[in-house]
């Protein structure tokens, strides 16, 4: 863990913002539109922040956006970093470390993922109740800094049960249908084979994607509460007889963006004590 890199990024960001954020938002493919809803926005490109890599994936703008949503001070990652881009796990999760140093206590992490559960449909929103790490590695491998978190963090409740119940309540109040399931993280960048999807389903996975798991592990290590929301952007390999493309992912997230925006903003409002 490069503590100097974390502190350098924190100090640079501090010099650019007026108020410290309480809530972090990590926005997946096609879901960065939420950052456009931030009031009094201050935007910092990743390329300006010491130590930050570049986001190279279509649908990821590559910037931090600070401001407020529903009266809550937030920092949004408009685009994330992925292991398949060639970045180390340390770099992929660096923004979570920096968010913690800035004062973030809660993170809403979002992603677009393939549906493995055959009862799902493209456009569904799934609240993540747990995950399975199929990355073949872990962002906490290496020397541990006790001031950032324990050597052996407990992952039995990586996703906050309290926030999950709050989100389910919001979904009911807003009349938004949501699923609740297990997210499986794979390295990518290839989409999974039909045989791999059968394996994932047999292991209890409901959706499969190429992100989220490393960030959530580091958030839990840092004692940050996490709410996870997946947009089912397509059905995974072998379920429908059609090829998988990133264009389909972006098309689906564009289709559901109003529902997604309404849901997340209502969750933030409820977190802030609103009705």
C-alpha positions in Angstrom: 0.0 0.0 0.0 1.5 3.3 -1.1 0.5 5.6 1.7 2.4 8.5 0.1 0.3 8.2 -3.0 -2.9 8.2 -1.0 -1.9 11.3 1.0 -0.7 13.2 -2.1 -4.1 12.6 -3.8 -5.9 13.7 -0.7 -3.9 16.9 -0.3 -4.4 17.9 -4.0 -8.2 17.3 -3.8 -8.4 19.2 -0.5 -6.9 22.2 -2.3 -9.7 22.1 -4.9 -12.9 21.5 -2.8 -14.9 23.6 -0.3 -16.6 20.9 1.8 -15.6 17.3 2.7 -17.8 14.6 1.3 -19.8 12.2 3.5 -21.0 9.9 0.8 -19.0 8.3 -2.1 -20.6 7.2 -5.4 -18.8 4.8 -7.7 -20.6 4.9 -11.1 -20.3 2.0 -13.5 -20.6 1.7 -17.3 -23.3 4.1 -18.6 -24.3 5.1 -15.1 -22.1 8.2 -14.8 -25.2 10.3 -15.6 -25.9 10.4 -11.8 -22.9 12.7 -11.4 -24.7 15.2 -13.7 -27.3 15.6 -11.0 -24.8 16.9 -8.4 -25.4 20.5 -7.4 -22.7 23.1 -7.0 -20.4 20.7 -8.8 -16.6 20.8 -8.7 -15.0 18.5 -11.3 -11.5 17.2 -11.1 -10.2 15.0 -14.0 -8.4 11.9 -12.9 -5.4 13.1 -15.0 -5.0 16.1 -12.6 -4.9 14.0 -9.4 -1.4 12.7 -8.3 -1.1 9.0 -8.6 -4.5 8.4 -10.3 -4.6 6.3 -13.5 -6.7 7.1 -16.5 -10.1 5.5 -17.2 -9.9 4.0 -20.6 -13.4 2.4 -21.1 -16.3 3.7 -23.2 -19.0 5.0 -20.9 -16.5 6.2 -18.2 -15.8 9.9 -18.3 -12.8 9.7 -15.9 -13.3 12.4 -13.3 -14.3 13.0 -9.7 -17.3 15.2 -9.1 -17.9 16.9 -5.8 -21.0 18.7 -4.6 -24.3 17.8 -3.1 -27.3 15.5 -3.9 -30.5 15.8 -1.8 -28.6 17.8 0.8 -25.7 15.3 1.2 -22.1 16.2 0.3 -20.9 13.6 -2.1 -17.9 12.6 -4.2 -18.7 10.7 -7.4 -16.4 8.6 -9.5 -17.7 9.3 -13.0 -16.0 6.2 -14.4 -13.9 3.7 -12.5 -10.7 1.7 -13.0 -10.6 -2.0 -13.8 -8.1 -4.8 -13.3 -8.5 -5.8 -17.0 -7.1 -2.3 -18.0 -3.8 -3.5 -16.7 -3.8 -1.6 -13.5 -2.8 -3.2 -10.2 -5.4 -3.9 -7.6 -3.8 -1.2 -5.5 -4.5 1.4 -8.3 -8.0 0.0 -9.0 -8.9 0.6 -5.3 -6.9 3.8 -4.7 -10.0 6.1 -5.0 -11.7 4.2 -2.2 -8.6 4.8 0.0 -8.6 8.5 -0.9 -12.4 8.8 -0.2 -11.9 7.4 3.3 -9.1 9.9 3.9 -11.5 12.7 2.7 -14.1 11.7 5.3 -16.4 9.4 3.4 -18.3 7.0 5.7 -20.6 5.4 3.2 -20.2 4.3 -0.5 -22.9 3.4 -3.0 -21.2 1.3 -5.6 -22.9 0.7 -8.9 -22.2 -1.4 -12.0 -23.6 -2.8 -15.2 -23.5 -6.6 -15.2 -24.7 -9.7 -17.0 -27.7 -11.5 -15.7 -27.0 -15.1 -14.6 -30.3 -15.7 -12.8 -32.6 -16.7 -15.6 -35.6 -14.9 -14.0 -33.8 -11.6 -14.5 -34.3 -9.3 -17.5 -32.1 -6.6 -19.1 -32.9 -3.3 -17.4 -33.6 -4.9 -13.9 -31.9 -3.3 -10.9 -30.4 -5.7 -8.5 -29.4 -4.8 -4.9 -26.2 -6.7 -4.1 -26.6 -8.8 -0.9 -23.2 -10.5 -1.2 -20.4 -11.2 -3.7 -18.1 -14.0 -4.9 -14.5 -13.0 -5.7 -13.4 -14.8 -8.9 -10.6 -12.3 -9.7 -8.0 -14.8 -8.5 -6.4 -12.2 -6.3 -7.2 -9.7 -3.5 -6.5 -6.0 -3.2 -5.3 -6.6 0.4 -2.5 -8.9 -0.5 0.8 -7.4 0.7 1.9 -5.6 3.9 -1.0 -4.2 5.9 -1.1 -0.7 7.4 -3.1 -1.1 10.6 -4.2 2.6 10.5 -6.1 1.8 7.3 -7.7 -1.4 8.6 -7.1 -4.8 10.1 -4.9 -7.6 8.7 -7.8 -10.0 8.5 -11.0 -8.1 7.8 -14.4 -9.8 8.3 -16.4 -10.1 5.0 -19.5 -11.7 6.5 -21.4 -8.4 5.9 -19.4 -6.7 3.1 -22.7 -5.1 2.0 -24.5 -3.2 4.8 -27.7 -5.0 5.9 -29.0 -1.7 7.2 -28.5 0.1 3.9 -29.9 -2.9 2.0 -33.1 -2.7 4.0 -33.3 1.1 3.5 -32.9 0.6 -0.3 -35.7 -2.1 -0.3 -37.9 0.3 1.6 -37.2 3.1 -0.9 -37.9 0.7 -3.8 -41.3 -0.1 -2.3 -42.2 3.5 -1.6 -41.1 4.6 -5.1 -42.8 1.6 -6.8 -39.5 0.5 -8.4 -39.1 -3.3 -8.9 -35.7 -4.4 -7.6 -34.0 -7.8 -7.4 -31.7 -8.9 -4.6 -28.8 -11.1 -5.4 -25.2 -12.2 -5.4 -22.7 -10.4 -7.7 -19.7 -12.4 -9.1 -16.6 -10.5 -10.0 -14.4 -11.9 -12.9 -11.3 -10.3 -14.4 -12.5 -9.8 -17.9 -12.0 -8.3 -20.5 -13.6 -11.3 -22.2 -17.2 -12.0 -21.5 -17.7 -15.4 -19.9 -18.3 -18.6 -21.8 -21.6 -20.4 -21.5 -19.8 -23.1 -19.4 -18.4 -20.5 -17.0 -21.9 -19.0 -16.6 -23.3 -22.4 -15.7 -20.5 -22.7 -13.1 -21.3 -19.3 -11.7 -25.0 -20.1 -11.5 -24.2 -23.4 -9.7 -22.1 -21.5 -7.2 -25.1 -19.2 -6.4 -24.3 -16.2 -8.5 -27.1 -14.0 -9.9 -25.1 -11.5 -11.9 -21.5 -11.4 -13.3 -19.3 -8.4 -14.0 -15.7 -7.1 -14.1 -15.6 -4.6 -11.2 -17.0 -3.8 -7.7 -15.5 -6.7 -5.7 -12.0 -5.1 -5.2 -13.5 -1.7 -4.3 -15.9 -3.3 -1.8 -13.1 -5.3 -0.2 -11.1 -2.2 0.4 -14.1 -0.2 1.6 -14.9 -2.9 4.2 -11.2 -3.0 5.2 -11.5 0.8 5.7 -14.7 0.5 7.8 -16.9 2.1 5.1 -20.5 1.0 4.8 -21.4 -0.2 1.4 -24.6 -0.4 -0.7 -24.3 -2.1 -4.0 -26.6 -1.6 -7.0 -26.3 -3.6 -10.3 -28.0 -2.7 -13.5 -28.6 -6.0 -15.4 -27.5 -4.7 -18.8 -27.7 -8.0 -20.7 -28.2 -11.7 -20.1 -25.0 -13.6 -19.7 -23.5 -16.0 -22.2 -25.5 -19.0 -23.2 -28.9 -17.8 -21.9 -30.0 -16.1 -25.1 -28.7 -17.1 -28.5 -26.9 -13.8 -29.3 -23.4 -12.3 -29.0 -22.5 -10.0 -26.2 -21.3 -6.5 -26.8 -20.4 -3.4 -24.8 -22.7 -1.4 -27.0 -25.6 -3.4 -25.6 -24.5 -2.5 -22.0 -24.5 1.2 -22.8 -27.9 0.9 -24.6 -29.5 -0.8 -21.6 -28.1 1.7 -19.1 -29.4 4.5 -21.2 -32.8 2.9 -21.2 -33.0 2.6 -17.4 -31.2 5.8 -16.5 -34.3 7.7 -15.3 -35.3 4.8 -13.0 -31.7 4.5 -11.8 -31.5 8.2 -11.1 -34.8 8.3 -9.3 -33.9 5.3 -7.2 -30.4 6.4 -6.1 -31.6 10.0 -5.3 -34.4 8.7 -3.2 -32.0 6.5 -1.3 -29.7 9.4 -0.6 -32.7 11.5 0.5 -33.8 8.7 2.9 -30.2 8.4 4.2 -30.4 12.1 5.0 -33.6 11.7 7.0 -36.0 12.7 4.3 -39.3 11.1 3.4 
